[in-house]
């Protein structure tokens, strides 16, 4: 398992095979030091790349599941969550 600051060993292969777009910035700060919205935005970017990769590999159900995680990450960047439709309490 990787943490938010590690890079896959084969990142060049991953990037060239339809994974994350080049120029994606991996945060230098540990996730504990980042604001929750920043972590959600970072995860959103990773998940979008993962969904593209799953789609390009014709893994439709996996792409769908990742899409659900993408939507939750998008909501979290706005300070909301799909869980019970509640806003995140401060």
N, C-alpha and C positions, 0 to 999 in steps of 0.2 A: 504494500500500500504506500502511495506517495502522499506527502503533505502538500500544502498549497504553494510551497516555494521550490519544490523539486521539479526537475525536468526529466522526461522520459529518456532512457539511454539511447533510443533510436529516434530522437526527435526530428532529425533531418528526414528520415524515411517517413515518419508520420506526417510532417508538413508537406512533403512532396506527393503523398498519396491521398490528398483530399482531406487532411485533418485540419488542424488550426491554421489560420492564415498567417503568412509571414508577417512579422512585426508585432505579434501578440506579446505583450509585456508581462513577464512573470514578476509579481510584486516582490521586492526585496525584504519587506517587513514580514514578520511572522503573522499568521492570521489572528493571533490573540491581540496584536497591537493595532489591527485594522478595525475601522468602523464596520458595523454589521452590513450596511448598505454597500460598502466597498468590497467586502467578501462576497456578497450576493452578486455584485456586478462582475467580479472575477470568475465566479462559478458559472454565471450566465455565459460569458465568453467561451469558457471551456466546454460547456454543454452544447452550445451551438456548433462548435467544431466537431464534437463527438456525434451529434445528430447528423451532420453532413457526411461524416465518414460512414456511419451506419447506413444512411440512405444510399450512398454511392456503392456500398457493398450489398445492396438489396436485402438488408436486414430490417424489414419493415416494422416488425413488432418492437424490436429494440429501438428503432428510430422513434416510434410512437411513445414508448416509455420515457426515453430521453426528452422528448418534446414536452411531456408532462412536467418533468423536472425543470426544463427551460422556462415554462410558464410560471412555476413557483418561484424560481430565481428572479424572473422579471418583476413579479409582484413584490418580492422582498426588497428589490432595489428601490421600490417606491414606498417602503415602510409598511406594506400590507402583506397578507398571507391568504392563501385559499382555504386554509384550515378554518372551518366554521365562518368564513367570510369576515373574520375579525381583523381590525387594524392592530398592528403591533403596539403593545403598551410601552410607554417610555419609562 
